[in-house]
Amino acid sequence: MDTDELAVLIREVRSEIGHEDTEVRIAEAIFNGERDELLIVAPDRSDKSIIIGKGGWVVGRLRERLGIRRIHVESEIDLLMRRERVKFALERLAELSGSFRVLSLLEKPLRKRLEYPVGLDFLTESDSAPRNSIREPDTAVALSGGTDSSFSLIAAFNLGLNSVAFTADPGTIVLPGHVRRVVDELTASLGVRHEYISMDFSEFQRAALEGRFHPCGRCSSMIEEVIMEQIKNEGIDTVIFGDLLSTGYGSLQVTDGILRVNLPALFAASKQELKSAVSPYGLRAASGFGCPLLGEVHRRYPHMRRYSIQRVLRETRAGVLEPGEALELVWSICGSRRTN
């Protein structure tokens, strides 16, 4: 699609809905006929904002005018960063080549991501790769029931990995009933073996509710330790986590002979991309930040909210969260809403 013609059309749309007239800069426009979607690449984020318009009105009207299913608008700066992270991941993959069998299934989708670095639906569509190309169940997925880990399980399944899913269960104050239902329904729909691992959080919970510390970091470490111990007992050499931040070289780590794959980070994913990728599975994304325990800590000790906000800002700085998404999460933290 010609970028000059597209820029003229965007200016027309902006005029129709009452936006100020301004120059529209487009670095590249790529139409994916197979997916009926258009990728518009703007030079920088300010140019991206002009194309999207206030509240997304401009890009929404543009999609209607063009009669296509979806339009993605990305800045060239963001895509460059995403591609570089994927390149680093490929370099790390090459370093580990031959040491773990599952690595052979990751190179092709990573190169696909490098070629077209927008959207991850190809990792969650059932026909994206032959299944069970590895016969023995030698891959585990740490499944919390959130968007990130759910994406990781679905992607692992569709990449052909024969996975077992483990969910740490410290009780309903950390793993409420509605999250358990998400876990149960997802694993059942995929036909994936799944096990809950009971944890005694009584001392940890008491200390957190006494305001001794912010619970998130310690909770994650404790859950990871239990999951890793279970994996060792099962004789599994590869585990997949839903970490978004450990991109590039950090997305593939080996400790004590076990390969840790931070799958969303491996593909330099954003939170929006993960939500879109898992949407066909009927997964409802959390509307706030944290578990019921964290919500109670926020209520009792308002100063703890700053540490939760810092965690949101960390993901925003990394490009995982868009500013609007971050604002919603910060708002939920300030309101002490209890969500999963």
Disulfide bonds with the S-S distance in Angstrom:
none
